[in-house]
Amino acid sequence: MPHFKYFSNASATIERPAGERTPRGYEQTGADTVLQCRADAQESGRSLERAQQLYETGDVLVFCQKDVVHAQPGDIAQLDMDDGRQLDGSVEEVMPLDRSLLISL
């Protein structure tokens, strides 16, 4: 796949919680970095939802400069946008063919 540095507008970090089983149950000990690279993040529309409190929902389609084959749905995603914003979410879908991830915010 060609290098597309001109379209990169974010740094993407994908992590997977790490832990171990102990006599007290499963204990999370940290997170393993699965993927870290520059990416083209394309935000979809966001909507405000009202349940017991007000919160915002949305998603981002992220085209990564590295292979995404090690990422899995449920992994933790952090996008540091070039404009200073930080978007946190989780991986919903992995599409290795075009190196993209669907991130739910």
C-alpha positions as CSV (number, residue, x, y, z in Angstrom):
1,M,0.0,0.0,0.0
2,P,1.4,3.4,-0.9
3,H,2.7,5.8,1.8
4,F,0.0,8.5,2.4
5,K,1.7,10.9,4.8
6,Y,-0.1,13.9,3.3
7,F,-3.5,12.5,4.5
8,S,-2.3,11.6,8.0
9,N,-4.0,13.8,10.6
10,A,-3.6,11.7,13.8
11,S,-1.4,9.4,15.8
12,A,-3.2,6.1,16.6
13,T,-2.4,3.9,19.6
14,I,-4.3,0.6,20.0
15,E,-3.8,-1.3,23.3
16,R,-5.1,-4.5,24.7
17,P,-5.7,-5.0,28.5
18,A,-3.2,-7.4,30.0
19,G,-3.7,-9.4,33.2
20,E,-3.5,-12.7,34.9
21,R,-5.7,-15.1,36.8
22,T,-5.1,-15.1,40.5
23,P,-6.9,-16.7,43.5
24,R,-8.9,-13.4,43.7
25,G,-10.0,-13.7,40.0
26,Y,-8.7,-12.0,36.9
27,E,-6.6,-8.9,37.7
28,Q,-5.7,-6.4,35.1
29,T,-1.9,-5.6,35.3
30,G,-1.7,-3.0,32.5
31,A,-2.0,-2.9,28.7
32,D,0.0,-4.2,25.8
33,T,0.5,-1.9,22.8
34,V,-0.8,-3.7,19.7
35,L,-0.4,-0.9,17.2
36,Q,1.1,2.6,17.1
37,C,1.3,4.6,13.9
38,R,0.2,7.7,12.0
39,A,-3.2,7.5,10.5
40,D,-5.9,9.2,8.5
41,A,-8.9,9.5,10.9
42,Q,-12.3,10.3,9.3
43,E,-14.9,11.2,11.9
44,S,-18.6,10.5,11.3
45,G,-21.4,12.6,12.6
46,R,-21.8,12.6,16.4
47,S,-25.1,12.7,18.3
48,L,-26.0,13.6,21.8
49,E,-27.9,10.9,23.7
50,R,-29.9,11.4,26.8
51,A,-30.5,8.6,29.2
52,Q,-29.9,9.2,32.9
53,Q,-27.2,11.7,31.8
54,L,-26.2,13.4,28.7
55,Y,-23.4,11.8,26.6
56,E,-22.0,11.9,23.1
57,T,-21.8,9.0,20.7
58,G,-20.0,8.6,17.4
59,D,-17.3,6.7,15.5
60,V,-14.2,7.2,13.5
61,L,-12.9,5.3,10.5
62,V,-9.1,5.1,10.8
63,F,-6.8,4.3,7.9
64,C,-3.5,3.2,9.4
65,Q,0.0,3.4,7.9
66,K,0.8,-0.1,9.4
67,D,-0.9,-3.4,9.2
68,V,-3.9,-3.8,11.5
69,V,-4.0,-7.6,11.6
70,H,-3.0,-7.8,15.3
71,A,-5.9,-5.5,16.4
72,Q,-9.1,-7.1,17.7
73,P,-12.6,-5.8,18.4
74,G,-12.7,-4.6,22.0
75,D,-9.1,-3.2,22.0
76,I,-8.7,0.2,23.5
77,A,-8.1,3.0,20.9
78,Q,-6.6,6.4,21.5
79,L,-6.3,9.0,18.7
80,D,-4.2,12.1,19.1
81,M,-5.4,14.4,16.5
82,D,-3.1,17.0,14.9
83,D,-5.5,19.8,16.0
84,G,-4.9,19.0,19.6
85,R,-7.9,16.9,20.4
86,Q,-7.7,13.4,21.9
87,L,-10.3,10.8,21.0
88,D,-10.7,7.7,23.1
89,G,-12.8,4.7,22.2
90,S,-12.7,1.0,21.4
91,V,-12.1,-1.0,18.2
92,E,-15.4,-2.2,16.8
93,E,-14.2,-3.6,13.4
94,V,-10.9,-4.6,11.9
95,M,-10.5,-4.4,8.1
96,P,-7.1,-5.7,7.2
97,L,-7.6,-5.3,3.4
98,D,-7.3,-1.5,3.5
99,R,-5.6,-1.3,6.9
100,S,-8.5,0.4,8.5
101,L,-10.2,0.2,11.9
102,L,-13.7,1.4,12.9
103,I,-13.4,3.0,16.3
104,S,-16.5,3.6,18.5
105,L,-16.2,6.7,20.7
